[in-house]
Amino acid sequence: MKTDDLTKSTDLKDEISKLRDLLPHRYASMISKQLEGTITPRQVVGVLNGLLTNPDIMEPVLTEASKLVRRMKNMTSSIKDVLEEES
């Protein structure tokens, strides 16, 4: 397997999108606004505090996030293996 094959994978992008889609629109929108610099970090903290204390929202988000972290760890290991083989 070549390094290019790993970087062309859209699986990771799909998983990130699925994770983002689990968030209610106002939270996803707020995160986008923070990335664009249109709201302050203090506003983000206030909104996220409300999000983090709502188990109905956080349970599925954390479940998907843990799957994503495992996937990213596996991908990192695969990339390291490929790079070692190519060197």
Secondary structure, 3 states (H helix, E strand, C coil): CCHHHHHCCCHHHHHHHHHHHHCCHHHHHHHHHHHHCCCCHHHHHHHHHHHHCCHHHHHHHHHHHHHHHHHHHHHHHHHHHHHHHHC
